[in-house]
Amino acid sequence: MFDRLLNGKRVLLGVTGGIAAYKAADLCSKLAQAGAEVDVILTEAAAKFVAPLTFAALSGRPARVDLWTSPGGDPIPHVTMAAAADTVIVAPLSANTLAKLALGLADNLLTSTLLATPIASQKPGFSEKPGFSSPDQEQGVPWILAPAMESHMWANPLTQAHAAALRARGAVVVGPGVGRLASGAQGAGRMAEPAEILAAARLALAQGGPLAGRRVVVTAGGTQEPLDPVRFLTNASSGKMGVALAEAARDLGAAATLVHAPLAVAVPFGVESVPVRTAAQMCDAVLARLPDTDILIGAAAVADFRPAEPAGQKIKKTPGQVDLVVHLTRTPDILAEVAARRAEIGRPQVVIGFAAETQDLLANAAAKLAAKKLDIIVANDVTEPGSGFGSDDNRVTLLFADGRQEALPIMPKGEVAARVLESALARLVSPH
Ligand code: C5P
């Protein structure tokens, strides 16, 4: 499936000699499936592990090894490919090529091309540059390096110094991971998994996005309100919608923070995780971040009531007992607290809530929009089959403070998230 960030991007994929080169074929395939145009350059050593033909078939483009022959008739392919690149990935990166890159050697097609491709400096989540253009070649392009080698080679201070030198120039070094190595020994030196390398490349490419320099805080998951040390009251929220929102914010270049109760899915790469359990903890975590928050999205299913006095020990049943009365008390309404604080400090600039309803969807959502002083509310009929709690899709209507409404068709939560962030961005840029 095409990927918003990678679709149409020129990726220069360098492959060097090492057993992990076979995993680079998977990475090449994933990049091509995401819609990227992948120019693969192998070193001679890499071509002994995996044939260039494999990469050519996966990318649908020529895969090159030799500096001295140019299949397309281009006399200076290293300059042409360098100028066209939107991002560089070298996976696996051997100790040898790592050293050459750190020193600026140019003795084969890969090192010559990379020497002609300046490295963009990386400030995750923050960039001075507005707009959503490809990284400017004047300022360089993101370099993602995935070293893979024996643990002694990786631990060698020379190798570490070379990696540090490239990091200092802005390169992102992913891995290496710890595990079984080619020798059979355990240690640090395994190439990062293709999915992680892909995630690092996406994160780097997002940095020129329209939310660069902005912080987006999203609440997610169903809070847990303790009844005793082993039991709690909660709800059916999976946290998927909140996770999708944090991901969408990250992909637009924002620094994304997820304040979350326990989730059914993982916190995405490049998103700051602030784990909490109760409504009160979630409220504290959100309020503490308000002065730095540009956009707040309340997607958590926050308990409205909690056991007033959780038992100190596990509650026991007694013979003949037929019922147990638990006294519940109100939890803080996070978005209401945010509205009060926002009136004082003028932040966040944009606040978005969700209305998960089982009846009178739009009327209830409009009432909540006004009561919680929101800019936008995302109304969600949780009784609709295939939509809402726990599912991968959602059908929502966006209600705006000025009375506008936008009913969206059923779509994956990732698409819903992108639409919500688009609306948040529009509100941020022109508040009224
Ligand atoms: O009032 P209701 O719970 O239906 O409102 C839903 C919206 O309010 C959601 O955005 C939810 O995250 C937020 N909420 C909150 N604190 C609460 C309850 C709900 O921030 N205690």
Boltz pocket constraint, residues with backbone or C-beta under 6 A from the ligand:
constraints:
  - pocket:
      binder: B
      contacts: [[A, 219], [A, 279], [A, 298], [A, 299], [A, 300], [A, 301], [A, 302], [A, 303], [A, 304], [A, 331], [A, 332], [A, 333], [A, 334], [A, 335], [A, 336], [A, 352], [A, 353], [A, 354], [A, 355], [A, 356], [A, 368]]
      max_distance: 6.0
